Amino acid sequence: MRIGFLSTAYHTSHVLRHYNIIEAEWKLFGTGVDIIRAFERKEIDLAYVGLTPTILGISKGLEIVCVAGGHVEGTAVAGRKLEGARIGVPSKGSIHDVILRATLEKENIEAEVVNYPWADMILEDYIDGKLDAVCGTPNLIVLAKKHGAKIFFHPKELFPFNPSYGIVVRKSALERINLADFLIKHEWACNLLKEARGVVSKSLSEYFNGLIDPKTMEEILSLSPKYCSSLPREYIDCTMELLEVMKKLGYIEKVPKERDIFDTELIEKLHPQKHHYS
């Protein structure tokens, strides 16, 4: 199994890699949009990716589908100022980009949105003074706070239940990968992130070679501690709401239907109980 993943610290990919409990070929990407391109090139079978890039791919005819959740409300905005600001955010079409542009319009805030091909570059430019604010994951927000950033919009304030990331699979790979085994271990890791953040923070700090200390790691995991593998109605409804935002922004022309984006059959068997995002 070839798995695409991001550097985002609270994705279960890092827990599974650290404890070495999944046999797979792991491939790191800079943004969710890059992951969708890798799906197009048939370089990966499964990925951790936001649902807005997934929708972009599906709208262009890419045969991929979301089979499980992972985290909700993973976007925040922080910085020195917002009005008239240069705001750094990952690639156009990323969930952070879509949420930021919708929020600026809704709040009538004049700002310049600067998209980045690699999310980790955003913090560097903020520290160097090239940006006034940043929009992205709890990783980015917590680290920006250490350099004087103020949180303007917390995760829970931006599109409640927005699909921070899900588990997306190339349809042609479904028959040859052991998806059930992966999802069981993914759910185990979700529970670990939710219920044992102190322990996991130390492990992930080691995993990242001490680049993020355990205290900071725990702060990242706790900024929006909403981890689960299920696909409840709220997750799906918010995804469809963001789809309409993408259409309004001109990011998609062909609008996928819910059944084109989600296949909930397996995760409903593996996770029949109520979701535990909240």
N, C-alpha and C positions, 0 to 999 in steps of 0.2 A: 504494500500500500504506500502510495506517494502522497504525503500530506503537506499542504501549503500552510504556513503560519506567519504571524507577525511578531514584532518585538514586544507587543503589549503584555505587561507583566502579569495581569490578572486572567489571561486566557489559560485554560487548563492544559494547553500544549506544553507549557513550561513545567507544570507539575508532572505530567506524564513523561516528559523527557528526563526530568531530574531523577525520578524514581525508576526510570527505564522499564516501564511495564507495558509498552506498546512496541511491537516489532514493525518498524516502518522506516521509510526514507523521508526525512524531514527537509523541507526547503523553505528558507526564510525569504520574505518579501518586504518591500518598503511600505506599501499601502494595499488596501483591499482592491483597488483598481488594477494593480500589478498582478494580484492573484487571479482576477478574472481573465486577464491576458494569458496567464499560464494555463488556465482551463482551456482557452481557445486553442493554444498550441498543444494541448493534450499532454502537458508535462506533469500534471498532478491529478489525483483521483478524488481527493477530499480536501477541504480547507476550512480554516477559521476565518470568517469574513463577514463584514457588515452587510446588511440586507439591501442597502441602496446600490452598491456596486453589483450585487447579485441580480437585482432588477435590471440594471443597465445591460448586463450580459444576456439575460433571458429575453429582453425586449429586442435584441439583435439576433435572436434565434439560437443562442447557446443552450445546449441541452444539459442544464444543471438544475438542481432542486435543493431546497433547504429541508433537512430531515430532523433537525433538533435545534434547540436554543443553546444558550450558554451564559448570556449576561444581558441585562437591560439597563438603560439610562447610563451610558458610558461616555457622554459628551458634556463638557463644561466650557465656560469662557472666562478667562482671567487676564489681568494685565495692569497697566498703569492708567489707561484711559480707554474709553470706547468711542465716544463721539469724535469723528475725524481721525480715527486710529487706522493704522496699518495692522491688520489682523492676520496672523499666520494660521493656516489650516491645511490638512492633508489634501490630496488630489481632488480635482473636480469630480463629483459623483460619489465621493466617500460620504459616509453617513454624517461625519462632522461638518463637511462642506454644505450638505443639503440643509442640515439643522441650523447652521450658522446663517446662511443666506435667508432662510425663512424667518429666523428670529430678528435679524436686522430689519427686514421689511415690516414685520409685525410691530416691532417697537419703534419704528420710524427713526432708526439710527443711521447716520451717514458715516460710512467707513469703507476703507479699501480692503478687499479680501485678496490675500496673497496665497495661492495654492502651492504646495510643496510635493515633489515626487517621492521624498523620503521623510517620513514624519519626524524622525530624530533630528533633522536639520532645523526644525522650527524653534526648539529651545535655544540652540546656539545663536540664532539670529535675534531672538528676544534678549538674551543676555548681552549681546553686542550692541543693542540699541537700534537694530534695523527694523524691529517690530515694536508696536505699542501694546499689543495684546496677542493672545494665543487662544485657539479653540481646538480641543481634542480630548484625548483620554485622561482618566485620573492620573496616569503616569506623568503626562505633560503638565497637568495643572499643579500637582503636588510639587514637582521640581521647579516650576515657574514661581510658585509661592516662596520658595527658598531664596529667590532673587527679587523679592519685593512685590510680586504680583498679588492683586486683590481679586477674589472670585466675584465676577459680576453676575454670572448665571450658574447655579449649582446643577448637577445632573438631574435632580428630581423636578427642576423647573422647566426643563426643555423636553417637550413631547413625552409626557409620562408613558412609561413602558416601551420607549423606543428600542428597537432591536439592535443593541450595541454590536453583537455578533451572533452568528448562528453557525451550525455545521452544515456545509454545503457540499454536495456530492455530484460528480459527473455521472449522468444517468447510465452511460455505457459501462461504467465501472461497478455498478450496483451488484451485479451477479458474481463478480470475482473477488470482492473484498468482504471481510467479515465485519460488516457494519454493526451488528448487534454487540459483538465483543467490544468494539471501539466505544459505542455509546454507553455501555455499562460502566466502562472505566472513566469515560468523560463525566458521567453523573457522579461517580465516586469522587473525582477531583473537584467538581463543583461543590459538593458537600464539604470537602476539606477546606476550600477557600472560604466557605461561609461559616463553618463551625470551629475551625482550628487556625485562625489567621495568625496567631502568635507563633505557632510551630512552623506554619508554611512560610511565614515571612523570613525566618532564619534560613530555611532550606533554599528559598528563592534567592536570598542574598548571596548564598554560596554558589548557586547556579549561575548567577550573573557576575561571578568572580569578584564580589564585594563592591561592584560599581554602585550598587544601591544598598545602603546599610539597612539592617533589619527593622529599625524604627521607621525609616522612611518607607520601606516596603509595606509595613503594616498600615501606614497612613494611606498608601495607594490602594491597598486592598479594601480599606474601610471607607473610602470616600463615597463609593456607591456599591455597597456589599450585596448585590442582587444577582446571585448565581444559581442557575438551574438548567437542566437539559431539556425541559419540557417546552411545548409550543402551545401555550394557552391562548384563549380567544383574544386576550388583551394584547399579546405580542403580535398576533396576526393582524388585528384591527389597526394597530399603530403603524405597522408596515404598510398597509394599504393606504393609510392617511399620508404617509411620506411619499408613496407612489404618486399621489395626486400633486404633491408639492414638486416632485421631479418633473411631472408633466408641465406644470405651470412655469417652471424654470427653463423649459425647453430642452431638458436632458434626455427625454424619451419621446418618441412619436407613437410607437406601438405600445399600448398599455397592457401588460400581462394580467391575466386573471389570477385570483387567489390559488386556484388549483394548479396553475403553471409555476407558482413560486414555492408552494409547500406540499410536502408529502408527509403527513403526520402519522401514518399507519403504524410504523415500527415504534416510534417513540411513545405512542399511546399505549402500546403493549408493555413496553419496558418501564414506563413512568405513568401508571394509571392513576396515581394519587394526585391531589391538588398540587399545583406548582408551589415552589418555595423561593421565588424571586423576592417576595416581600415577607 
